[in-house]
Amino acid sequence: MALLEVRGLCTEFRTPDAVIPANAGVSFNLDAGRTLGIVGESGSGKSVLCRALLGLIQSPPGFVTAGEIVFDGRDLRHLDETTLRRVRGTAIAMIFQNPMSGLNPVWPVGDQISEGLRVHRGLSPSAARARGIAMMRQVGIPSPEVRYDEYPHQWSGGMLQRAMIAMAMACEPKLLLADEPTTALDVTIQDQILALLVELQERTGMAMILVSHDMAVIAETSDHVAVMYAGRMVEVAPTAAAFRTPRHPYTLGLLQSIPRAAGDGRLTPIPGQPPNLARLGDGCPFADRCAVASPECRTRPVALREIDPGHWTACHFPERLAGLQA
């Protein structure tokens, strides 16, 4: 049995004017010790998915309306709030996008890292401090005995991101949700953070969901990749297969828009704009931006289907991509 099984997860936001389907029938599996990379444009539903897995969708306006989230044999959607709180931060932890807003500015960083140890593990203040200092040292924060009592404004962005990782890893979770953990960091710090996450994963055996809009980050760290568009997973495959032979035009568009050292320096952008989620039709949501779409793509419902072993796509005509990749 997979550590995490998600089946038909639907999340929506209700406003006075419309219902926004942020996640529409999302399904995937994740085994212990493996990494699933989730990639897509801003607004594709990546962060909402992570929050929905942990039951962190603010309601109202957000509602998880359907689906199963089976973690370690239990459906998280059927747990009461008290039990779910025991899962958060212990069995499942999350690194949020922006460390500057993820940390309390008037509370010492070290106390925030060790809070979970006091709450979930019942450690005394002194024992939690010792463990917090050890975690800070483990993620590469220098002079942790001194920095433990410093405040977030005294730290750089890279150091704060390390603090977020230490906080998430303090209770040794089985699953880590890393929501764009390298956003706004320079490439040197980004590489250090990614290497740190991989090292911690190898050391502890945890599973990881890594969310990013950067295909290079996904390629470097993930065993499988799930490409999201308009709240749906449109391609799921082993990472090497997705990069070598993408079977959805959106995935191909993302790969072709990556800058390359060789060439004339021009980018190949995906034409058009993402669709209005409140006005999606019955057909493929990518049809209006797709170079190989037929009229029926705009009216015929599409769903993930397996076209190669372990390679799934939500495209009616994946064979048409061969000419675009030549």
C-alpha positions in Angstrom: 0.0 0.0 0.0 1.2 3.5 -0.9 1.9 5.8 2.0 -0.4 8.4 0.5 -3.3 7.7 -1.9 -5.4 10.6 -3.2 -8.5 9.8 -5.1 -10.8 12.3 -6.9 -10.0 15.2 -4.6 -12.2 18.3 -5.3 -11.6 21.7 -3.7 -13.6 24.8 -4.5 -13.9 28.4 -3.4 -17.4 29.9 -3.2 -17.8 33.6 -3.8 -21.0 35.7 -4.2 -20.4 35.7 -8.0 -19.1 32.2 -8.8 -17.8 28.8 -7.6 -14.0 28.4 -8.4 -12.9 24.7 -8.8 -9.3 25.0 -7.5 -8.8 21.2 -7.5 -10.9 19.1 -9.9 -10.7 15.3 -9.4 -7.0 15.1 -8.4 -5.7 11.6 -8.0 -2.2 10.2 -7.3 -0.2 7.8 -5.2 3.1 8.4 -3.3 5.3 5.7 -1.8 7.5 6.1 1.3 10.9 7.4 0.5 9.9 8.8 -2.9 9.4 12.4 -4.2 6.5 13.6 -6.3 7.2 16.9 -8.0 4.1 19.0 -8.8 4.7 21.7 -11.4 2.5 24.3 -13.1 1.8 28.0 -13.6 0.7 30.2 -10.7 -3.0 29.6 -10.0 -3.0 26.0 -11.3 -3.9 24.6 -7.8 -0.6 23.4 -6.5 -0.6 25.2 -3.1 -4.4 24.6 -2.6 -3.8 20.9 -3.1 -1.1 20.8 -0.3 -3.3 22.7 2.1 -6.3 20.5 1.3 -4.2 17.4 2.1 -3.6 18.8 5.6 -7.1 20.1 6.1 -5.9 23.7 6.1 -8.4 25.1 3.6 -10.2 28.1 5.3 -13.9 27.4 5.3 -15.7 29.5 4.1 -14.9 30.3 1.4 -13.0 27.1 0.6 -14.5 23.6 0.8 -13.2 20.1 0.0 -16.3 18.7 -1.6 -15.2 15.2 -2.7 -12.4 12.6 -2.7 -10.3 10.5 -0.4 -7.0 11.4 1.2 -5.7 8.0 2.6 -2.5 8.5 4.5 -0.9 5.5 6.3 -4.2 3.6 5.9 -6.5 6.3 7.3 -8.7 8.7 5.3 -7.7 12.1 6.7 -11.0 13.6 5.6 -12.8 11.4 8.1 -10.7 12.3 11.1 -12.0 14.7 13.7 -10.1 18.0 14.2 -8.3 16.8 17.4 -6.9 13.7 15.7 -6.0 15.6 12.6 -4.0 18.1 14.6 -1.9 15.2 16.0 -1.1 14.2 12.4 -0.1 17.7 11.3 3.5 18.5 12.3 4.2 15.0 13.4 3.4 12.4 10.6 2.9 15.1 8.0 4.7 18.5 8.0 4.7 21.4 5.5 7.2 24.0 4.4 5.2 27.1 3.4 6.1 29.3 0.4 7.3 32.5 2.1 9.4 32.1 5.3 9.0 35.8 6.0 5.3 35.4 6.5 5.5 31.8 7.8 7.4 32.8 11.0 6.0 35.0 13.8 8.1 38.2 13.7 7.9 38.8 17.5 8.8 35.3 18.6 12.4 34.0 18.7 13.2 31.6 15.8 14.4 28.9 18.0 11.3 28.8 20.1 9.2 28.5 16.9 11.3 25.6 15.7 10.9 23.7 19.0 7.2 24.5 19.5 6.2 21.3 17.8 8.4 19.2 20.1 6.8 20.7 23.2 3.3 20.4 21.9 3.4 17.0 20.1 6.3 15.2 21.8 5.7 16.6 25.3 9.4 17.7 25.8 10.3 20.0 28.6 11.4 23.5 27.6 15.1 22.6 28.2 14.9 19.4 26.2 13.0 21.1 23.4 15.6 23.8 23.3 18.4 21.2 23.0 16.6 19.4 20.3 15.8 22.6 18.5 19.5 23.6 18.5 20.4 20.2 17.2 17.9 20.6 14.3 19.3 24.1 13.5 22.8 22.6 13.3 21.5 19.7 11.2 20.1 22.1 8.5 23.3 24.1 8.4 22.5 27.1 10.6 25.8 28.4 12.1 26.2 29.1 15.8 22.7 27.7 16.6 23.2 28.3 20.4 23.3 32.0 19.7 20.9 32.2 16.9 18.2 30.3 18.7 17.2 33.4 20.6 17.3 35.7 17.5 14.2 37.1 15.7 13.2 36.5 12.0 14.2 40.1 11.0 17.8 39.3 12.0 18.1 36.5 9.5 18.5 36.3 5.7 15.9 34.7 3.4 18.1 31.6 3.0 18.6 31.2 6.7 14.8 31.6 7.3 14.1 28.9 4.8 16.5 26.6 6.7 14.6 27.4 9.8 11.3 26.5 8.1 12.9 23.1 7.1 14.1 22.6 10.7 10.7 23.3 12.0 9.1 20.9 9.6 11.6 18.1 10.3 11.7 18.5 14.1 9.2 15.7 14.7 10.6 13.4 12.0 7.5 13.3 9.7 6.7 10.5 7.3 5.6 13.0 4.6 6.9 16.4 3.9 5.0 18.9 1.8 7.4 21.5 0.4 5.5 24.3 -1.2 8.0 26.2 -3.4 10.7 26.0 -0.7 13.2 27.9 -2.9 11.0 30.8 -4.1 12.8 34.1 -4.2 16.2 32.6 -3.3 19.3 33.1 -5.5 20.5 30.0 -7.4 23.3 29.2 -5.0 21.1 29.2 -1.9 18.4 27.3 -3.9 20.9 24.5 -4.7 21.9 24.3 -1.1 18.2 24.1 0.1 17.4 21.4 -2.5 20.5 19.4 -1.6 19.5 19.7 2.1 16.0 18.4 1.5 17.3 15.4 -0.5 19.9 14.6 2.2 17.3 14.7 4.9 15.0 12.5 2.9 17.7 9.9 2.3 18.6 10.0 6.0 15.0 9.7 7.3 13.2 7.8 4.6 10.3 10.2 4.4 8.2 10.8 1.3 8.1 14.3 -0.1 5.8 16.4 -2.3 7.8 19.2 -3.9 5.8 22.0 -5.4 7.4 24.3 -7.9 6.9 26.3 -11.0 10.5 25.6 -12.0 11.0 22.6 -14.2 14.7 22.4 -13.5 14.0 22.1 -9.7 11.6 19.2 -10.4 14.1 17.5 -12.7 16.8 17.6 -10.1 14.9 16.3 -7.2 11.8 14.3 -8.1 11.2 10.6 -8.9 7.8 11.3 -10.5 6.3 14.6 -11.8 2.6 15.7 -11.9 1.8 18.6 -14.1 -1.2 20.7 -13.0 -3.3 23.0 -15.2 -6.5 24.8 -14.3 -6.8 22.7 -11.1 -6.3 19.4 -12.8 -3.4 17.0 -13.2 -2.9 16.8 -16.9 0.2 14.6 -17.0 1.7 12.2 -14.4 4.8 10.2 -15.2 8.3 9.2 -14.1 10.4 12.4 -14.2 12.8 11.2 -16.9 9.9 10.1 -19.2 8.0 13.4 -18.8 11.1 15.4 -19.7 12.1 13.1 -22.6 8.7 12.4 -24.2 6.0 14.7 -22.8 2.6 13.5 -23.7 0.6 16.6 -23.0 0.9 19.9 -24.9 1.0 21.9 -21.7 4.0 19.9 -20.4 5.7 20.4 -23.8 5.0 24.1 -23.6 6.6 24.4 -20.2 9.7 22.5 -21.4 10.0 24.6 -24.5 9.8 27.9 -22.5 12.9 27.1 -20.5 15.9 29.4 -21.5 18.7 27.5 -23.1 22.4 28.3 -23.2 22.6 27.4 -26.9 20.4 29.3 -29.3 19.5 32.9 -30.2 18.3 33.7 -26.6 14.6 33.9 -27.6 12.0 32.2 -25.4 9.1 30.1 -26.8 6.2 31.2 -24.6 2.9 29.4 -24.2 0.4 31.6 -26.1 -2.7 33.0 -24.4 -3.6 33.1 -20.8 -4.8 30.5 -18.3 -8.6 30.1 -18.4 -11.1 31.6 -16.0 -11.8 28.7 -13.6 -15.3 29.9 -13.0 -16.1 29.6 -16.7 -14.6 26.3 -17.7 -16.5 24.3 -20.3 -16.8 20.6 -20.8 -13.7 20.1 -22.9 -10.0 20.3 -22.3 -9.1 23.5 -20.4 -5.9 23.9 -22.4 -7.6 23.7 -25.8 -7.6 27.5 -26.5 -3.8 27.6 -26.0 -2.9 24.3 -27.7 -1.2 24.0 -31.1 -2.6 20.5 -31.8 -6.2 21.0 -30.6 -9.2 20.0 -32.7 -12.7 21.5 -32.4 -13.8 18.4 -30.4 -11.2 19.2 -27.8 -13.3 22.2 -26.7 -16.4 20.1 -26.1 -15.3 16.5 -25.4 -14.5 15.8 -21.7 -11.0 14.6 -21.0 -9.5 12.6 -18.1 -6.2 11.1 -17.2 -5.5 7.8 -19.1 -2.4 5.6 -19.1 -0.8 5.5 -22.5 2.6 4.0 -21.5 3.4 2.0 -18.3 3.2 4.6 -15.5 2.7 7.5 -17.9 -0.7 9.2 -17.7 -2.0 12.1 -19.8 -5.2 14.1 -20.0 -4.9 14.7 -23.8 -7.1 13.3 -26.6 -4.3 13.3 -29.2 -0.9 12.9 -27.5 0.5 11.3 -30.7 0.3 14.7 -32.4 3.0 16.1 -30.1 5.7 14.1 -32.0 5.8 16.7 -34.8 6.2 19.6 -32.4 9.1 17.9 -30.6 11.1 17.2 -33.7 
